[in-house]
Amino acid sequence: MSRGAPLRAAIRRLTEAIQSLTPARDVQQMVVEEARRLTTASRAALCLFGEERDMLDFVAVAGENAEEIVGLRVKVADSLSEPVIQSGQALLLDRRNAFETGDLFAPNDADNATTKPAPRWATTDAPAAPRSAVVVPVVREGRTIGTLSALNKVDSNSGLSPFPAFDQDDIDVLTLLADLVVLAQKMEATARNEYEQRRELSVLYQATQTVSGSLSVQKVMEEVLEAVCAHLEHHAAVFFLLNDDRTHLYIAAERGLAPEESDIQLSVETGIHAQVLNSGTPMLLTDTDTREDYVDMSERTHSLSVMYAPVRSREEKYGLLIVTSLQRNVYHPEDLKLLSAVALQAGIAIENAWLYEDAQRQAEEANALYELSQHVNETLHVEQVLDFVADSTLELLKADKFAMLLQDPHTGRLLPQITRNLDPLLAFGDKGHAVGEGIGGWVYEWQTPQAVADVLADRRNQSAPLHQAGVASTLCVPMHVGDNVIGVVHAMSEHRRLFTVAEMGLLYTIANQSAVAVANALLYERAKEQSQEMKTYFRRVANAIGKALTESNLPQILANISLELMRGDRCTLYQVDVDTLKLTAASQCRPNAMPDTTLAVGTGLAGWVAKRGQTLLLSELPQDSRSEAHSWLKKDNLASYLGVPIKLGRQTVGVLEIYTNEPRWFNKEEADLLSSFIRRVRVAEQLASSANQT
């Protein structure tokens, strides 16, 4: 019976299956079944090369013992396919031709020592060798990729004949079917490429739309993971970023990890991830069991397929994008290409987001530092300065707790001046820290900022444990005033946190800026206390002088005491007599540089004070033109000046002058104290009485 109609029907069925994009594996099974039916063979098989070209895999089998044979892998040299693969030509085997087939199919017995053992696949079903066979090459793009074969032809009319044989028509049928196998592979590859391209375009479009529209680094990473997980099979997907020191990779975003695995860090020195990061080349592992250097991210599961893609922009490395699966051979090069493209988009978006965040952060920090400077410098009240510094630090660094410790001038210990959300007794005890004790004491002693991610694990914490107050991480910087350190500032977190170099620089700026304001405020407070003490002292001295001294020696005593109390080097006292100033007393003046005995009112320093009735304070005496009227000042090397009018009611009756050898900034409070002292000793009445008598 003609095979034309059955062959046409078979071709129609196969082409319809190929056109409908039936998987190539299913088409291959259809091919061997049609091959067996059209050639009336007892068995048909399709063998394709595996990863190595010296091995053949039975990918489809129909007929006798098919289930036992499919999936077998044999050496090419042990199969009937060897001469076909070597020559590229079809082969007909007929056992009736002993010269052609005897050594290939004869049993391996002692009577025939030169006979090869029968091929494994040919003897699977029975001890007897195949009676006949036809084998044709499967050729794709000029390269043999396998063979299609049929064994043991059966006579369709009379059943099994003793020695039925295959012919040229069978070769033609198998050759046509082999071409359909190749066509199915090409169609599947084309469909897969189209699918991969559509998927790649879809993922890239989604990733580009999401990451390019966001200026938040965290949102960029989250959106990238969403796009990757939506289109790639995965058990876990993790976004790693380099830390500030560029020594480790930490998890910035993830999908599929357990909460306890979120603190995983990877070294940039060793491991497959380090190779990918440093080389900038993505990597695909289809079976991690074949890599001795592979280490799982998770202790709970063992990933068998892994893809690594570097996240970078131009030459700058930012981190890695890693996707894992619990199955082998899940990912293909197309998947790695897609992941790499997404990682590249993510790197560009992260760079843009960081630039934006950095610019925004710098603007916010500059504004906050300006406000801090304005607030801390416009007040001399310590409490207000400390409050604003604490609030600014918590806001700018997004910290949970704050503490400022200043050195006590009497004990030398670091005592907490202000805290936020922190129990000072638990953190610093009732006596504070000694220099060198605890993290803060170490920072004070070595004048070096420190960022401690794990306070509990830091050995310096043992002597003054911060973790007892609920502190997990801390950033501590010294407070400098010139070359001196007056204390330290702590910004603390309740959870593990990696403080950045930028955050350290920001806190350092806050600490140094506030240190001057705090020091000035403390000096102001101490000056107020000293001023009160001086007022009390002046009052007592003035009362004592008023009771014990006579009018004749009062001016000289006043000059001597004023010089001592004001810590000056020269003192003069002038009496106003109409339009003239007369020297009444002088203290500690040099014999070769005695002050002017008389001066016209309005001339020189004392004349200016007398004429206007105002206090005169000069920190740089030689540069003031009024000093040129005094020839004696050119002989004496004096630097600063304080002149106070002595008044009786609204009338100026005298001038008291204080000179210093070293530059000094006299202030209004000192001038007021000196005027108050003069009034207390009632020297104005004596000067006015003396002028009237004259």
VEXGUTOR-771852 format. One record per residue (C-alpha): x, z, y. Coordinates in nm, 3 decimals, padded with zeros to 5 digits, always signed. Each point is the difference from the previous one (the first is absolute). Layout:
BEGIN
X	Z	Y
...
END
This chain:
BEGIN
+00.000	+00.000	+00.000
+00.128	-00.088	+00.347
+00.130	+00.289	+00.213
-00.081	-00.173	+00.326
-00.331	+00.171	+00.070
+00.114	+00.352	-00.104
+00.317	-00.047	+00.206
-00.194	-00.109	+00.309
-00.234	+00.297	-00.043
+00.295	+00.236	-00.034
+00.169	-00.141	+00.309
-00.324	+00.034	+00.194
-00.037	+00.364	-00.100
+00.358	+00.079	+00.090
-00.002	-00.180	+00.335
-00.325	+00.173	+00.096
+00.160	+00.334	-00.085
+00.310	-00.086	+00.204
-00.207	-00.117	+00.296
-00.202	+00.322	-00.006
+00.331	+00.191	+00.029
-00.031	+00.160	-00.343
+00.308	+00.220	-00.048
+00.292	-00.189	-00.156
+00.012	+00.244	-00.291
-00.361	-00.086	-00.093
+00.068	-00.372	+00.037
+00.301	+00.034	-00.230
-00.218	+00.154	-00.268
-00.251	-00.283	+00.040
+00.283	-00.254	-00.037
+00.125	+00.137	-00.334
-00.353	+00.016	-00.133
-00.060	-00.364	+00.099
+00.340	-00.095	-00.144
-00.086	+00.157	-00.334
-00.341	-00.167	-00.008
+00.116	-00.347	+00.106
+00.300	-00.008	-00.234
-00.188	+00.171	-00.290
+00.287	+00.249	-00.024
-00.027	+00.341	-00.160
+00.182	+00.154	+00.295
+00.098	-00.100	+00.355
+00.230	+00.193	+00.232
+00.129	-00.012	+00.357
+00.345	+00.146	+00.062
+00.149	+00.052	+00.347
+00.340	+00.119	+00.111
+00.030	+00.365	+00.093
+00.232	+00.139	+00.264
+00.293	-00.125	-00.207
+00.005	-00.361	-00.123
+00.129	+00.090	-00.344
-00.332	+00.173	-00.082
-00.351	-00.142	-00.049
-00.326	+00.192	+00.045
-00.311	-00.094	-00.200
-00.247	+00.007	+00.290
-00.295	-00.163	-00.186
-00.075	-00.052	-00.371
-00.305	-00.140	-00.181
-00.071	-00.011	-00.372
+00.154	+00.192	-00.288
+00.142	+00.345	+00.083
-00.038	-00.066	+00.374
-00.041	+00.367	+00.091
+00.320	+00.091	-00.181
+00.206	-00.276	+00.158
-00.113	+00.002	+00.365
+00.236	+00.207	+00.214
+00.297	-00.042	-00.233
+00.339	-00.082	+00.151
+00.252	-00.200	-00.207
+00.337	-00.155	+00.058
-00.001	-00.369	+00.074
+00.259	-00.052	-00.271
-00.233	+00.152	-00.261
-00.297	-00.220	+00.084
-00.120	-00.355	-00.062
+00.018	-00.048	+00.377
+00.379	-00.008	+00.011
+00.051	-00.376	-00.058
-00.289	-00.080	+00.236
+00.142	+00.216	+00.279
+00.347	-00.142	-00.048
-00.109	-00.365	-00.007
-00.313	+00.015	+00.212
-00.172	-00.223	-00.259
-00.303	+00.066	-00.223
+00.069	+00.079	-00.363
-00.197	-00.086	-00.319
+00.083	+00.203	-00.306
-00.114	-00.105	-00.350
+00.107	+00.202	-00.303
-00.011	-00.307	-00.216
+00.317	-00.113	+00.179
+00.249	+00.249	-00.147
+00.290	-00.154	+00.189
-00.174	+00.074	+00.329
-00.162	+00.336	-00.066
+00.149	+00.152	-00.310
+00.247	+00.242	+00.158
-00.259	+00.100	+00.260
-00.278	+00.096	-00.239
+00.157	+00.064	-00.337
-00.014	+00.362	-00.121
+00.317	+00.202	+00.057
+00.106	+00.050	-00.365
+00.321	+00.024	-00.186
-00.034	-00.356	-00.138
+00.039	-00.151	+00.346
+00.265	+00.189	+00.191
+00.003	-00.246	+00.294
-00.375	+00.021	+00.063
-00.106	+00.177	+00.323
-00.274	+00.261	-00.019
-00.341	-00.126	+00.106
-00.087	+00.070	+00.363
-00.175	+00.331	+00.055
-00.317	-00.147	+00.149
-00.017	-00.265	-00.273
+00.004	+00.255	-00.281
-00.223	+00.266	+00.146
-00.307	-00.090	-00.202
+00.153	-00.071	-00.343
+00.326	-00.015	-00.190
-00.030	-00.377	-00.022
+00.154	-00.215	+00.274
-00.222	-00.220	+00.223
-00.093	-00.329	-00.167
+00.006	-00.196	+00.327
+00.025	+00.055	+00.374
-00.003	-00.179	+00.333
+00.177	+00.145	+00.306
-00.006	-00.144	+00.355
+00.181	+00.127	+00.310
-00.187	+00.153	+00.295
+00.172	-00.146	+00.305
-00.051	+00.111	+00.360
+00.175	-00.179	+00.284
+00.253	-00.153	-00.239
+00.086	+00.331	-00.165
-00.106	+00.107	-00.350
-00.184	+00.331	+00.025
-00.121	+00.028	-00.361
-00.161	-00.180	-00.293
-00.346	-00.074	-00.140
-00.016	-00.026	-00.379
-00.241	-00.050	-00.290
+00.066	+00.100	-00.364
-00.133	-00.101	-00.342
-00.232	-00.294	+00.055
-00.327	+00.014	-00.194
-00.181	-00.309	-00.139
-00.333	+00.005	+00.178
-00.174	-00.207	-00.275
+00.109	+00.159	-00.325
+00.111	+00.338	+00.120
+00.351	+00.123	-00.054
+00.211	-00.283	-00.153
+00.326	+00.065	-00.169
+00.219	-00.138	+00.279
-00.194	-00.122	+00.308
+00.229	-00.102	+00.291
-00.020	-00.028	+00.380
+00.044	-00.339	+00.167
+00.066	-00.156	+00.341
-00.361	+00.051	+00.106
+00.050	+00.375	-00.042
+00.311	-00.018	+00.218
-00.198	-00.183	+00.267
-00.280	+00.257	-00.014
+00.237	+00.297	+00.027
+00.199	-00.169	+00.279
-00.320	-00.045	+00.199
-00.102	+00.359	-00.062
+00.351	+00.119	+00.102
-00.044	-00.181	+00.330
-00.328	+00.185	+00.049
+00.184	+00.329	-00.058
+00.240	-00.090	+00.280
-00.288	-00.111	+00.221
-00.175	+00.334	-00.054
+00.320	+00.185	+00.100
+00.038	-00.210	+00.312
-00.362	+00.049	+00.098
+00.028	+00.373	-00.052
+00.325	+00.012	+00.200
-00.161	-00.203	+00.278
-00.306	+00.223	+00.000
+00.220	+00.309	-00.004
+00.209	-00.134	+00.288
-00.313	-00.075	+00.197
-00.132	+00.345	-00.074
+00.331	+00.159	+00.097
+00.009	-00.200	+00.321
-00.357	+00.093	+00.084
+00.070	+00.360	-00.081
+00.323	-00.005	+00.198
-00.174	-00.155	+00.299
-00.283	+00.249	-00.031
+00.229	+00.299	-00.025
+00.229	-00.123	+00.278
-00.296	-00.074	+00.222
-00.148	+00.341	-00.067
+00.334	+00.173	+00.046
+00.080	-00.197	+00.317
-00.343	+00.068	+00.148
+00.022	+00.372	-00.069
+00.365	+00.075	+00.075
+00.037	-00.226	+00.302
-00.309	+00.153	+00.157
+00.132	+00.354	-00.029
+00.267	+00.181	+00.199
-00.004	+00.307	-00.223
+00.274	+00.014	-00.263
-00.210	+00.214	-00.234
-00.298	-00.235	+00.028
+00.224	-00.300	-00.069
+00.125	+00.156	-00.323
-00.348	+00.104	-00.113
-00.141	-00.349	+00.062
+00.289	-00.163	-00.185
-00.062	+00.216	-00.306
-00.371	-00.082	+00.014
+00.076	-00.373	-00.002
+00.255	+00.028	-00.281
-00.219	+00.217	-00.222
-00.300	-00.230	+00.050
+00.184	-00.304	-00.141
+00.262	+00.135	-00.239
-00.047	+00.192	-00.323
+00.158	+00.340	+00.054
+00.027	+00.355	-00.115
+00.175	+00.116	+00.318
+00.099	-00.161	+00.329
+00.242	+00.188	+00.225
+00.135	-00.066	+00.349
+00.345	+00.159	+00.046
+00.172	+00.034	+00.339
+00.358	+00.093	+00.082
+00.047	+00.343	+00.153
+00.177	+00.044	+00.335
+00.334	+00.064	-00.169
-00.049	-00.316	-00.212
+00.107	+00.193	-00.308
-00.333	+00.014	-00.186
-00.330	-00.180	-00.037
-00.310	+00.215	+00.041
-00.362	-00.081	-00.081
-00.184	-00.105	+00.315
-00.317	-00.131	-00.171
-00.111	-00.031	-00.362
-00.274	-00.087	-00.244
-00.022	+00.144	-00.350
+00.246	+00.292	+00.021
-00.092	+00.361	-00.067
+00.013	+00.244	+00.297
+00.308	+00.174	-00.137
+00.183	-00.335	-00.011
-00.040	-00.072	+00.371
+00.329	+00.180	+00.080
+00.211	-00.236	-00.212
+00.319	-00.120	+00.171
+00.230	-00.276	-00.122
+00.370	-00.021	+00.076
+00.125	-00.317	+00.164
+00.326	+00.023	-00.193
-00.105	-00.050	-00.364
-00.278	-00.155	-00.204
-00.184	-00.332	-00.010
-00.180	+00.083	+00.325
+00.340	+00.043	+00.173
+00.109	-00.346	-00.123
-00.317	-00.159	+00.140
+00.025	+00.186	+00.332
+00.366	-00.078	+00.058
-00.011	-00.362	-00.118
-00.334	-00.084	+00.163
-00.099	-00.193	-00.316
-00.331	+00.081	-00.176
+00.009	+00.083	-00.371
-00.245	-00.030	-00.291
+00.023	+00.209	-00.318
-00.230	-00.132	-00.273
+00.108	+00.267	-00.250
+00.168	+00.313	+00.136
+00.097	+00.112	-00.352
+00.270	-00.265	+00.006
+00.160	+00.155	+00.310
+00.202	+00.313	-00.059
+00.035	+00.061	+00.374
-00.377	+00.008	+00.062
-00.140	+00.341	+00.100
-00.375	+00.062	+00.031
-00.138	+00.127	+00.329
-00.257	+00.205	-00.190
+00.060	+00.254	-00.273
-00.358	-00.039	-00.124
+00.010	-00.368	-00.089
+00.248	-00.264	-00.110
-00.019	-00.330	+00.186
+00.088	-00.308	-00.203
-00.027	-00.266	+00.272
+00.134	+00.053	+00.354
+00.041	-00.212	+00.312
+00.233	+00.092	+00.288
-00.022	-00.168	+00.342
+00.220	+00.097	+00.298
-00.176	+00.076	+00.329
+00.211	-00.137	+00.282
-00.007	-00.188	+00.327
+00.287	-00.235	+00.069
+00.308	+00.202	-00.104
-00.157	+00.343	+00.040
-00.094	+00.183	-00.321
-00.303	+00.228	+00.011
-00.086	+00.078	-00.362
-00.152	-00.128	-00.325
-00.339	-00.105	-00.133
-00.027	+00.085	-00.373
-00.286	-00.092	-00.236
-00.011	+00.124	-00.363
-00.209	-00.064	-00.312
-00.026	+00.182	-00.332
+00.001	-00.333	-00.191
+00.282	-00.239	-00.081
+00.027	-00.352	+00.140
-00.282	+00.055	+00.249
+00.171	-00.153	+00.301
+00.133	-00.353	+00.049
+00.244	-00.149	+00.252
-00.301	-00.110	+00.207
-00.109	+00.364	+00.027
+00.347	+00.101	+00.118
-00.001	-00.282	+00.253
-00.335	+00.120	+00.131
+00.114	+00.362	+00.022
+00.317	-00.107	+00.183
-00.200	-00.200	+00.254
-00.228	+00.299	+00.065
+00.302	+00.231	+00.031
+00.157	-00.236	+00.254
-00.320	-00.001	+00.207
-00.009	+00.379	-00.025
+00.360	+00.025	+00.122
-00.074	-00.207	+00.309
-00.318	+00.197	+00.071
+00.179	+00.333	-00.046
+00.276	-00.105	+00.239
-00.259	-00.098	+00.262
-00.196	+00.321	-00.056
+00.313	+00.212	+00.028
+00.103	-00.176	+00.320
-00.346	+00.063	+00.143
-00.011	+00.360	-00.121
+00.351	+00.059	+00.131
-00.088	-00.142	+00.342
-00.322	+00.200	+00.009
+00.175	+00.313	-00.119
+00.273	-00.038	+00.260
-00.259	-00.043	+00.273
-00.192	+00.306	-00.119
+00.317	+00.203	-00.034
+00.126	-00.105	+00.342
-00.331	+00.098	+00.156
-00.009	+00.328	-00.192
+00.360	+00.081	+00.093
-00.075	-00.078	+00.364
-00.299	+00.235	-00.008
+00.211	+00.260	-00.178
+00.269	-00.031	+00.267
-00.255	+00.028	+00.278
-00.172	+00.303	-00.148
+00.306	+00.198	-00.105
+00.181	-00.063	+00.328
-00.287	+00.079	+00.233
-00.036	+00.358	-00.119
+00.235	+00.292	-00.045
-00.238	+00.196	-00.220
+00.152	+00.025	-00.348
-00.335	+00.021	-00.180
-00.127	-00.324	+00.150
+00.323	-00.183	-00.081
-00.002	+00.118	-00.361
-00.366	-00.087	-00.052
+00.042	-00.354	+00.126
+00.314	-00.060	-00.210
-00.177	+00.123	-00.315
-00.311	-00.211	+00.061
+00.206	-00.312	+00.082
+00.210	+00.033	-00.316
-00.302	+00.037	-00.229
-00.169	-00.301	+00.160
+00.298	-00.238	+00.010
+00.138	+00.076	-00.347
-00.340	+00.058	-00.167
+00.141	+00.324	-00.138
-00.200	+00.287	-00.151
+00.206	+00.294	+00.130
+00.239	+00.074	+00.285
+00.250	+00.269	+00.090
+00.258	+00.052	+00.276
+00.273	+00.257	-00.051
+00.228	+00.116	+00.285
+00.312	+00.210	-00.024
-00.042	+00.355	+00.121
+00.287	+00.073	+00.246
+00.018	+00.362	-00.113
-00.013	-00.030	-00.382
+00.115	-00.360	-00.041
-00.282	-00.068	-00.250
-00.242	-00.292	+00.014
-00.345	+00.134	+00.086
-00.325	-00.202	-00.006
-00.125	-00.057	+00.355
-00.308	-00.203	-00.093
-00.159	-00.122	-00.324
-00.295	-00.219	-00.093
-00.199	+00.030	-00.326
+00.275	+00.220	-00.138
+00.035	+00.369	-00.077
+00.332	+00.094	+00.166
+00.042	+00.307	-00.218
-00.024	-00.204	-00.320
+00.224	-00.274	+00.134
+00.266	+00.198	+00.191
-00.054	+00.366	-00.077
-00.025	+00.276	+00.258
+00.361	-00.044	+00.119
+00.024	-00.379	+00.010
+00.303	-00.189	-00.134
+00.367	+00.072	+00.033
+00.221	-00.290	+00.106
+00.073	-00.203	-00.314
-00.292	+00.151	-00.188
-00.274	-00.229	-00.130
-00.047	-00.364	+00.099
-00.052	+00.089	+00.367
+00.306	+00.225	+00.007
+00.210	-00.274	-00.158
-00.119	-00.254	+00.259
+00.080	+00.244	+00.281
+00.346	+00.077	-00.135
+00.104	-00.360	-00.068
-00.205	-00.152	+00.287
-00.115	-00.278	-00.236
-00.362	-00.117	-00.048
-00.133	+00.019	-00.356
-00.296	-00.169	-00.175
-00.087	+00.188	-00.320
-00.259	-00.174	-00.220
-00.015	+00.281	-00.258
+00.050	+00.340	+00.161
-00.031	+00.189	-00.328
+00.285	-00.196	-00.159
+00.236	+00.044	+00.297
+00.258	+00.271	-00.066
+00.008	+00.099	+00.370
-00.364	+00.102	-00.029
+00.085	+00.279	-00.245
+00.139	+00.233	+00.268
-00.307	-00.046	+00.224
-00.280	-00.160	-00.208
-00.238	-00.215	+00.203
-00.209	-00.098	-00.304
-00.155	+00.347	-00.002
-00.185	-00.103	+00.317
-00.137	-00.318	-00.162
+00.274	-00.235	+00.123
+00.086	-00.291	-00.233
+00.215	-00.213	+00.233
+00.164	+00.065	+00.336
+00.185	-00.179	+00.277
+00.227	+00.236	+00.196
+00.210	-00.084	+00.308
+00.215	+00.211	+00.237
-00.092	+00.064	+00.366
+00.290	-00.090	+00.229
+00.054	+00.106	+00.359
+00.321	-00.173	+00.097
+00.256	+00.095	-00.262
-00.188	+00.312	-00.105
-00.267	+00.036	-00.269
-00.278	+00.245	+00.085
-00.219	-00.041	-00.309
-00.165	-00.237	-00.250
-00.333	-00.179	-00.036
-00.183	-00.044	-00.332
-00.263	-00.271	-00.068
-00.147	+00.077	-00.343
-00.235	-00.154	-00.256
-00.216	+00.168	-00.263
+00.059	-00.294	-00.237
+00.311	-00.185	-00.113
+00.102	-00.232	+00.281
+00.297	-00.223	+00.074
+00.074	+00.041	+00.370
+00.150	-00.318	+00.145
+00.307	-00.046	+00.216
-00.228	-00.105	+00.287
-00.201	+00.322	-00.036
+00.323	+00.201	+00.000
+00.110	-00.173	+00.321
-00.339	+00.067	+00.159
+00.006	+00.372	-00.083
+00.361	+00.019	+00.119
-00.108	-00.146	+00.335
-00.290	+00.246	+00.027
+00.226	+00.292	-00.090
+00.271	-00.086	+00.252
-00.247	-00.078	+00.276
-00.190	+00.321	-00.057
+00.320	+00.203	-00.044
+00.089	-00.039	+00.369
-00.353	+00.089	+00.108
-00.010	+00.301	-00.233
+00.341	+00.116	+00.118
-00.105	-00.036	+00.364
-00.326	+00.183	-00.063
+00.184	+00.281	-00.177
+00.253	+00.018	+00.282
-00.286	+00.011	+00.246
-00.161	+00.286	-00.188
+00.328	+00.187	-00.012
+00.063	-00.075	+00.368
-00.341	+00.141	+00.083
+00.083	+00.314	-00.191
+00.339	+00.023	+00.169
-00.162	-00.070	+00.335
-00.238	+00.288	-00.052
+00.289	+00.220	-00.097
+00.194	-00.113	+00.311
-00.299	+00.069	+00.220
-00.023	+00.350	-00.135
+00.377	+00.041	+00.039
-00.003	-00.134	+00.358
-00.286	+00.227	+00.089
+00.184	+00.308	-00.125
+00.330	-00.101	+00.168
-00.177	-00.076	+00.328
-00.176	+00.333	+00.000
+00.325	+00.179	-00.074
+00.185	-00.186	+00.276
-00.274	+00.066	+00.252
+00.022	+00.372	-00.063
+00.375	+00.051	-00.036
+00.174	-00.233	+00.243
+00.038	+00.007	+00.376
-00.074	-00.298	+00.221
+00.370	-00.055	+00.079
+00.110	-00.090	-00.353
-00.327	-00.153	-00.128
+00.091	-00.370	+00.070
+00.327	+00.022	-00.193
-00.161	+00.185	-00.291
-00.277	-00.260	-00.003
+00.255	-00.286	-00.015
+00.195	+00.165	-00.285
-00.310	+00.076	-00.212
-00.158	-00.340	+00.064
+00.321	-00.171	-00.113
+00.009	+00.204	-00.320
-00.370	-00.038	-00.083
+00.001	-00.376	+00.058
+00.329	-00.043	-00.195
+00.161	-00.186	+00.290
+00.360	-00.030	+00.124
-00.040	+00.031	+00.383
-00.263	+00.161	+00.220
-00.049	-00.002	+00.378
-00.260	+00.169	+00.224
-00.070	-00.134	+00.349
-00.202	+00.158	+00.280
-00.206	-00.222	+00.234
+00.065	+00.084	+00.370
-00.208	-00.237	+00.214
+00.161	-00.342	-00.078
+00.307	+00.133	-00.178
+00.077	+00.117	-00.352
+00.246	+00.289	-00.023
+00.180	+00.092	-00.324
-00.111	+00.353	-00.085
+00.134	+00.040	-00.358
+00.202	-00.200	-00.255
+00.075	+00.071	-00.366
+00.281	-00.137	-00.222
+00.117	-00.250	+00.263
+00.364	-00.113	-00.012
+00.225	+00.109	+00.292
+00.119	-00.358	+00.061
-00.354	-00.137	-00.012
-00.211	+00.244	+00.201
-00.351	-00.110	+00.103
-00.088	-00.096	+00.356
-00.050	+00.310	+00.216
-00.253	-00.178	+00.224
-00.220	-00.305	-00.041
-00.254	-00.168	+00.219
-00.353	+00.007	-00.141
-00.060	-00.343	-00.155
+00.368	-00.061	-00.077
+00.131	-00.007	-00.358
-00.162	+00.161	-00.299
-00.096	+00.341	+00.138
-00.104	-00.161	+00.329
-00.240	-00.232	-00.187
-00.158	+00.295	-00.188
-00.031	+00.204	+00.321
-00.155	-00.280	+00.203
-00.260	-00.095	-00.259
-00.055	+00.337	-00.160
+00.016	-00.168	-00.345
+00.201	+00.060	-00.317
+00.277	-00.251	-00.070
+00.118	-00.070	-00.359
+00.296	-00.234	-00.060
+00.139	-00.065	-00.349
+00.269	-00.238	+00.134
+00.122	+00.164	+00.318
+00.296	-00.231	+00.090
-00.230	-00.305	+00.008
-00.234	+00.151	+00.260
+00.085	-00.110	+00.357
-00.098	+00.340	+00.146
+00.300	+00.161	-00.169
+00.236	-00.203	+00.221
-00.077	+00.232	+00.291
+00.187	+00.280	-00.177
+00.376	-00.050	+00.009
+00.060	+00.296	-00.232
-00.193	-00.172	-00.283
+00.268	-00.269	-00.010
+00.255	+00.269	-00.085
-00.218	+00.160	-00.271
-00.108	-00.193	-00.309
-00.369	+00.093	-00.012
-00.258	-00.199	-00.197
-00.356	+00.133	+00.058
-00.193	+00.178	+00.273
-00.308	+00.218	+00.050
-00.111	+00.093	+00.352
-00.295	+00.236	+00.056
-00.151	+00.077	+00.343
-00.047	+00.369	+00.091
-00.327	+00.034	+00.182
-00.183	+00.264	+00.198
-00.353	-00.122	+00.004
+00.028	-00.369	+00.088
+00.327	+00.041	+00.188
+00.328	-00.086	-00.173
+00.244	+00.278	+00.080
+00.279	-00.084	-00.246
+00.133	-00.216	-00.283
+00.140	+00.112	-00.339
+00.222	-00.255	-00.179
+00.122	-00.012	-00.363
+00.282	-00.238	-00.106
+00.128	-00.081	-00.354
+00.324	-00.156	-00.122
-00.170	-00.182	-00.291
-00.299	-00.235	+00.035
-00.325	+00.189	-00.028
-00.364	-00.093	+00.031
-00.161	+00.280	+00.199
-00.376	+00.006	-00.042
-00.286	+00.112	+00.219
-00.059	+00.314	-00.204
+00.354	+00.119	+00.065
-00.043	-00.066	+00.372
-00.330	+00.190	+00.001
+00.157	+00.293	-00.185
+00.282	+00.015	+00.254
-00.246	-00.012	+00.292
-00.206	+00.276	-00.158
+00.309	+00.214	-00.040
+00.092	-00.050	+00.366
-00.344	+00.104	+00.110
+00.016	+00.309	-00.219
+00.321	+00.130	+00.159
-00.152	-00.065	+00.346
+00.316	-00.166	+00.133
-00.208	-00.225	+00.229
-00.100	+00.292	+00.221
+00.362	+00.100	+00.041
+00.113	-00.351	+00.092
-00.282	-00.038	+00.253
+00.076	+00.341	+00.155
+00.369	-00.083	+00.027
-00.079	-00.334	+00.170
-00.233	+00.170	+00.249
+00.263	+00.257	+00.087
+00.251	-00.276	+00.063
END
